Each structure stands twice: as structure tokens, then as C-alpha cells.
Amino acid sequence: MKLKFLVGILALVFSGILNAEQVILLPSTSRTATAGPGVVKGSVYRGAHINLIVTVASTVGSTVITPSIQGKDASGNYYTILTGAQISGTTGTTTFKVYPGLSVVTNTVVNDVLPDVWRTVITHSGTGPHTYELNYNSLP
């Protein structure tokens, strides 16, 4: 059964039917509390580039945001796939990469596959606002 499923997926990939997706998980807006989860269900993709685009960074005290990517197991529990570095006082785009065979870069790139259900969480510490968007590009 599993072999038939894998053959079917490979046929889709090589026939061009299974194209990469570009999805906005969290639209750009100002946030002061933990955001997410941006949940992706039924993913047939092996990996993704997840982009955190910070356009306004908080200058209030020591306010930081910490992005993470989590997978969901069969029991419904979430586990961490990647935790990004804390972001404080800076703007710009940070891209997190999850894909088998990649060279690991701490807090940015993991050599792993995405499970069927995964999510992103942006954890806020402090009360200052950050304006950001979170999106992803799936990778077959």
C-alpha cells in the first residue's frame, strides 16, 4: 500500500502536476503577542522555505520574537523541527529551510522532511509590537 502511494506521488512530481505552492500563513500586521499557529495539513511536499518578513521591529525594551517550525505526531502532539534565532530591533527577511539532504545551519536550515501536518509559531516576549508576514514556498 505504501509503495503504491509513493509511486503515485513520484508520478505526480515527475509529470509536473505536483507544483510548488506559495502560501501566506500570517499576513503582514502589527502583533504584540504570540502568533500562529499557521497550520499546514495534508502536505504532500518534502520540504519548504519559510519566510519571516519583519517590516517594523519593536524598540520597546527587550522585546523579541522567536520563530519555530513544529511537526505533529500521530498522537496529536507537536514537536520542534526548527527554532530560529531571536529577532529584536531589526527588520528584514529571514528564510528557514526544511528539506532532506540540506547542510545544517543552526537556527536556519535543517536536514529533515516536513510531516503531513506542520505549523509555524512566532513567540513574543515583551510587549512591544512587531509587524511581520510569514509565508512559505513548498518543495516537492
C-alpha positions as CSV (number, residue, x, y, z in Angstrom):
1,M,0.0,0.0,0.0
2,K,2.7,2.5,0.9
3,L,4.7,1.6,-2.2
4,K,1.7,2.4,-4.4
5,F,1.3,5.7,-2.6
6,L,4.9,6.6,-3.1
7,V,4.8,5.6,-6.8
8,G,1.7,7.8,-7.2
9,I,3.4,10.8,-5.6
10,L,6.6,10.3,-7.7
11,A,4.4,10.1,-10.9
12,L,2.8,13.4,-9.9
13,V,6.1,15.1,-9.2
14,F,7.7,13.9,-12.4
15,S,4.7,14.7,-14.5
16,G,4.7,18.3,-13.3
17,I,1.2,18.0,-11.6
18,L,2.6,18.4,-8.1
19,N,3.9,22.0,-8.4
20,A,5.3,24.1,-5.6
21,E,2.9,26.2,-3.6
22,Q,3.3,29.7,-2.3
23,V,1.1,30.4,0.7
24,I,0.8,33.3,3.2
25,L,0.4,31.8,6.7
26,L,0.3,35.1,8.6
27,P,-0.5,38.3,6.7
28,S,1.5,41.4,7.4
29,T,0.2,43.2,10.5
30,S,1.4,44.5,13.8
31,R,1.5,41.9,16.6
32,T,2.3,42.1,20.3
33,A,1.5,38.5,21.3
34,T,2.5,35.0,20.1
35,A,1.2,34.5,16.6
36,G,0.1,31.3,15.0
37,P,-0.2,28.6,14.6
38,G,0.0,28.8,10.8
39,V,-1.1,25.1,10.3
40,V,-0.5,23.2,7.1
41,K,-2.4,20.0,6.8
42,G,-2.2,17.2,4.2
43,S,1.1,18.3,2.9
44,V,2.5,16.0,0.2
45,Y,5.7,18.1,-0.1
46,R,9.0,17.0,1.3
47,G,10.1,20.4,2.5
48,A,9.7,24.2,2.3
49,H,11.3,27.6,2.5
50,I,9.5,29.5,5.3
51,N,10.0,33.3,5.0
52,L,9.6,35.7,8.0
53,I,9.5,39.2,6.7
54,V,9.8,41.8,9.5
55,T,8.9,45.3,8.3
56,V,8.7,47.1,11.7
57,A,10.7,45.9,14.7
58,S,9.9,46.8,18.2
59,T,12.2,49.3,20.0
60,V,10.3,48.7,23.3
61,G,12.7,47.3,26.0
62,S,13.9,43.8,25.3
63,T,11.0,42.7,23.1
64,V,12.0,39.7,20.9
65,I,10.2,37.3,18.6
66,T,11.3,33.7,18.2
67,P,10.1,31.7,15.2
68,S,9.7,27.9,15.3
69,I,8.5,25.2,12.9
70,Q,6.8,22.2,14.5
71,G,5.5,18.8,13.3
72,K,2.5,17.0,14.6
73,D,2.8,13.3,15.6
74,A,0.1,10.6,15.4
75,S,-1.0,11.3,19.0
76,G,-1.7,14.9,18.2
77,N,1.4,16.3,20.0
78,Y,3.6,18.9,18.4
79,Y,7.4,18.6,18.3
80,T,10.1,21.1,17.3
81,I,11.7,20.7,13.9
82,L,13.5,24.1,13.9
83,T,13.7,27.0,16.3
84,G,15.0,30.2,14.7
85,A,17.2,32.8,16.4
86,Q,15.6,35.5,18.4
87,I,14.8,38.7,16.4
88,S,15.0,42.0,18.2
89,G,15.1,45.5,16.9
90,T,15.9,44.5,13.2
91,T,13.9,44.4,10.0
92,G,14.4,42.2,7.0
93,T,13.7,38.7,5.7
94,T,14.8,35.5,7.3
95,T,14.3,32.3,5.4
96,F,14.1,29.0,7.2
97,K,14.7,25.9,5.1
98,V,13.5,22.3,5.8
99,Y,14.4,19.7,3.2
100,P,16.2,16.3,3.2
101,G,19.8,16.5,2.2
102,L,20.5,20.1,3.1
103,S,23.6,21.1,5.0
104,V,22.5,22.1,8.5
105,V,22.8,25.8,9.5
106,T,22.0,26.4,13.2
107,N,18.6,28.2,13.6
108,T,18.0,28.4,9.9
109,V,18.4,25.2,7.9
110,V,17.5,21.6,8.9
111,N,18.1,18.3,7.0
112,D,14.6,16.8,7.5
113,V,11.3,16.3,5.8
114,L,8.1,18.0,6.7
115,P,5.4,15.7,8.2
116,D,1.8,15.6,6.9
117,V,0.8,18.2,9.5
118,W,3.1,21.0,10.5
119,R,2.8,24.5,11.8
120,T,4.7,27.7,12.5
121,V,4.6,29.7,15.7
122,I,6.1,33.1,16.3
123,T,6.6,33.5,20.1
124,H,6.7,37.1,21.5
125,S,8.5,38.0,24.7
126,G,7.9,41.6,25.9
127,T,5.1,43.9,25.0
128,G,6.5,45.9,22.0
129,P,4.9,45.5,18.6
130,H,6.5,43.8,15.6
131,T,5.0,44.0,12.1
132,Y,5.7,40.9,10.0
133,E,4.4,38.4,7.5
134,L,5.0,34.7,7.4
135,N,4.8,32.7,4.1
136,Y,6.2,29.6,2.6
137,N,7.2,28.0,-0.7
138,S,6.7,24.3,-0.7
139,L,9.3,22.0,-2.3
140,P,8.3,18.7,-3.9
